[in-house]
């Protein structure tokens, strides 16, 4: 286990994408459960969950690929 650099939570597993206490992103890329993709980088500092789709729609109102 490692430690969160933001809040000091020492219960961080190697597979964790975010700190469960403060929500800080622990890695530059995630194993994204929304996109079902490894090494995904949404560019956010905390997990948006299904809000990721809403963010992508705002970035590209046509709903297509960027």
TATALIN-V169153 format. One record per run of one state. SS is the DSSP state (alpha for helix, beta for strand, coil for the rest). FROM is the first residue (numbers start at 1). TO is the last residue. If there is no record, write none. Layout:
BEGIN
SS:FROM:TO + SS:FROM:TO
END
This chain:
BEGIN
coil:1:1 + beta:2:2 + coil:3:11 + beta:12:12 + coil:13:17 + beta:18:18 + coil:19:24 + beta:25:25 + coil:26:29 + beta:30:32 + coil:33:36 + beta:37:40 + coil:41:50 + alpha:51:59 + coil:60:66
END
